[in-house]
Amino acid sequence: MKKALPFVLLAVVVALALGLQSLQDSAATGYEAADFELPGLDGEQYKLSQYRGKVVFLNMWATWCPPCIAEMPSIEALHRRFRDRDLVVLAVSADSEGEKVVAPMVRDLGVSFPILLDTEGTLPPRYGVTGYPETFVIGRDGRVLEHFIGPTDWSSTARINYFDGLLRQPTG
């Protein structure tokens, strides 16, 4: 039995990975992104529709979610790389405690993109979020282009090339 344990664990990991991939493949795209208005940690109000004409990276996360925290540095790298090229990064915290728990975490992570507070949890159901993190790439026309389920390395060559190509497409 002890010799079989590593194989059983490997089988479970592979099954989970395949399950996540199948969720990723079934993530809906092509629909109009739900507009919203939420407060930011910086005291500003953020409304999705104000970014029409830009590509929006909308990440839904929580401070109690280790994979969410793990992907934040790569989101920061993506933001820094493309912030001058019409990519808007918005990260919506699902923490019901709001600023009290989010501000210290954001400070520790050193992120410079806007962090929005959804203490009532109104936004995730409007986007069909089933867990955290989930990220939506919203095109210049306001339609969801991609829906990523689970953590992603946003600083990988594949993701950099994806956003580079997307931002090179003509506007209008």
CORFEN-V54649 format. One record per backbone hydrogen bond with DSSP energy under -1.0 kcal/mol. CO is the residue of the C=O (numbers start at 1). NH is the residue of the N-H. E is the energy in kcal/mol with one decimal. If there is no record, write none. Layout:
co: [CO:CO]
nh: [NH:NH]
e: [E:E]
//
This chain:
co: [1:4:5:6:7:8:9:10:11:12:13:14:15:16:17:18:19:20:21:22:24:31:36:38:39:40:44:46:47:48:49:51:55:56:57:58:59:60:61:62:65:66:67:71:72:73:74:75:76:77:78:79:82:82:86:88:90:91:92:93:95:97:98:98:99:102:103:104:105:106:106:114:115:116:118:123:124:133:134:135:136:137:137:138:139:140:142:143:144:146:148:152:153:156:157:158:159:160:161:162:163:164]
nh: [5:8:9:10:11:12:13:14:15:16:17:18:19:20:21:22:23:24:25:26:27:144:48:46:117:43:40:38:50:51:52:54:88:138:90:136:92:134:94:65:69:70:71:75:76:77:78:79:80:81:82:83:85:87:55:57:59:116:61:118:98:100:101:102:103:106:107:108:109:110:111:91:41:93:121:127:129:150:60:148:58:145:146:56:142:53:33:139:30:137:135:154:156:160:161:162:163:164:165:166:167:168]
e: [-1.1:-2.3:-2.7:-2.3:-2.4:-2.2:-2.4:-2.6:-2.4:-2.5:-2.4:-2.6:-2.4:-2.5:-2.3:-2.4:-2.1:-2.6:-2.5:-1.3:-1.0:-3.1:-1.7:-2.9:-2.9:-2.0:-3.1:-2.5:-1.6:-2.3:-1.4:-2.3:-3.0:-3.2:-3.0:-2.9:-3.5:-1.6:-2.6:-1.4:-1.9:-2.5:-1.5:-1.8:-2.6:-2.0:-2.1:-2.8:-2.7:-2.0:-2.1:-1.5:-2.3:-1.1:-2.5:-3.4:-2.8:-3.1:-2.4:-2.1:-1.2:-1.0:-1.4:-2.4:-2.0:-2.7:-2.4:-2.3:-2.2:-1.7:-1.1:-2.0:-2.7:-3.1:-1.4:-1.0:-2.6:-2.4:-3.2:-3.2:-3.2:-3.3:-1.4:-2.7:-2.3:-2.1:-3.0:-3.0:-3.9:-2.5:-2.6:-1.2:-1.6:-2.7:-2.7:-2.0:-2.5:-2.6:-2.5:-2.3:-2.7:-1.2]
//
